[in-house]
């Protein structure tokens, strides 16, 4: 029973309190980007606990990172031509 209370307090309540504090500090737009890292950290935690990492998980991590980087990529601005 104490295990369930421990998981409930630290895994759920503390996690949400930290998340809300992050939203307050960073703003909702920037904090929402970090929400996409949840599967990445879940995979890293599983790896640290001795679970094997599959190719599909690695592909998923790459997709998440590319998806987060795509809006940040600088594209060259086109210079408008003057009207004739």
C-alpha positions as CSV (number, residue, x, y, z in Angstrom):
1,X,0.0,0.0,0.0
2,X,2.8,2.4,0.8
3,X,4.1,1.9,-2.8
4,X,0.9,3.1,-4.2
5,X,0.9,6.2,-2.0
6,X,4.6,6.9,-3.0
7,X,3.7,6.6,-6.7
8,X,0.7,8.8,-6.3
9,X,2.5,11.5,-4.4
10,X,5.7,11.7,-6.3
11,X,4.8,10.4,-9.7
12,X,1.6,12.2,-10.1
13,X,1.2,15.1,-7.8
14,X,4.8,16.2,-7.9
15,X,4.9,15.8,-11.6
16,X,1.9,18.0,-12.1
17,X,3.1,20.6,-9.7
18,X,6.5,20.8,-11.6
19,X,4.6,21.0,-14.9
20,X,2.4,23.9,-13.7
21,X,5.5,25.7,-12.3
22,X,7.1,25.3,-15.7
23,X,4.1,26.8,-17.5
24,X,4.2,29.7,-15.1
25,X,7.9,30.3,-15.7
26,X,8.1,29.7,-19.4
27,X,4.7,30.5,-20.7
28,X,2.2,28.0,-22.2
29,X,3.6,28.1,-25.7
30,X,7.2,27.2,-24.7
31,X,6.1,24.8,-22.0
32,X,4.0,22.9,-24.5
33,X,7.0,22.0,-26.6
34,X,8.5,20.1,-23.6
35,X,5.3,18.0,-23.3
36,X,6.4,16.3,-26.5
37,X,9.5,15.1,-24.8
38,X,7.5,12.8,-22.5
39,X,8.1,9.7,-24.7
40,X,11.8,10.5,-25.1
41,X,12.3,10.6,-21.3
42,X,10.1,7.5,-20.9
43,X,12.4,5.6,-23.3
44,X,15.5,6.9,-21.5
45,X,14.2,5.9,-18.1
46,X,13.3,2.4,-19.4
47,X,16.8,2.1,-20.9
48,X,18.4,3.1,-17.5
49,X,16.2,0.5,-15.8
50,X,17.6,-2.2,-18.1
51,X,14.9,-2.5,-20.7
52,X,15.9,-3.1,-24.3
53,X,15.4,-0.2,-26.8
54,X,13.8,-1.2,-30.1
55,X,14.3,0.3,-33.5
56,X,10.7,1.5,-33.5
57,X,11.3,3.5,-30.3
58,X,14.4,5.1,-31.8
59,X,12.5,6.0,-35.0
60,X,9.8,7.6,-32.7
61,X,12.4,9.6,-30.9
62,X,13.8,10.9,-34.1
63,X,10.3,11.8,-35.3
64,X,9.6,13.7,-32.1
65,X,12.9,15.6,-32.3
66,X,12.4,16.5,-36.0
67,X,8.9,17.6,-35.2
68,X,10.2,19.9,-32.5
69,X,13.0,21.3,-34.7
70,X,10.9,22.0,-37.8
71,X,9.3,25.2,-36.6
72,X,12.7,26.5,-35.5
73,X,14.4,26.0,-38.8
74,X,15.2,29.4,-40.4
75,X,14.0,29.7,-43.9
76,X,15.3,32.4,-46.2
77,X,13.0,35.3,-46.7
78,X,12.1,36.2,-50.2
79,X,12.6,39.8,-51.2
80,X,9.5,41.1,-52.9
81,X,10.1,42.5,-56.4
82,X,8.9,46.1,-57.0
83,X,5.8,46.4,-59.1
84,X,6.3,47.5,-62.7
